[in-house]
Amino acid sequence: MAATRKHSAGFSMLEVLLTIFIVTVGLLGLVGMQVLAQESEFESYQRAQALVLMGDIVDRVNSNRKGAECYAISAAAGKPFLGTDHADKYDVGGFACPAHPNQEARARLDLQIIDDLLLGASEKTATATVGAMVGARACIGFDATTQTYSVAVAWQGLSQSFSPASWPTAPAVAKNCAVNLYGNDSQRRVVWTTIMVANLSS
């Protein structure tokens, strides 16, 4: 009888340990899924913010048609760009464009506002500015052949996916916007659009 009780007690302990192990593995799986869900949510949030900023840039270019060429600050290599405090920051007051002085002044102001939005100048934590995206940059280019403007907004993703430089149909400005700024290029995220600006004579 005593031997039977000892055998039963040992078997119950084994069941308890196995149950604890299974529950632990399940909880670790849930934690991993929660981390992935939060990462995906943050990536989606950054993309949504980038689309809002890109739409704002497009609206500013369209509303200043006669000074549209003043916004085309980026070459095919994706530089210069807006949204950085570093030495290669684009000087929004240091370019020239063949527009009327009023349109040129409007473009300069718009580029400064876009730069501030990318840097998160309106949102602060203590004394530091915080933007909506990690390392947000913007490139605006002009293709004289097709007479189109390309607007691209780039930022750093949390994980590796693929390099935007591999997009077959994207303009060079979008492929190269903020290239080599985020370590591995597969962490660089870019949204872009191409627009034509109407030349109204009246």
Secondary structure, DSSP 8 states (H G I E B T S, - for coil): -HHHHHHHHHHHHHHHHHHHHHHHHHHHHHHHHHHHHHHHHHHHHHHHHHHHHHHHHHHHHHHTGGGGGGG----TT--S-BS--STT---TTS---SS-HHHHHHHHHHHHHHHHHHHTTT-EETTEE--SSTT-EEEEEEETTTTEEEEEEEEE-SS----GGG-SSS-HHHHHTTTTSSSSGGGEEEEEEEE-------
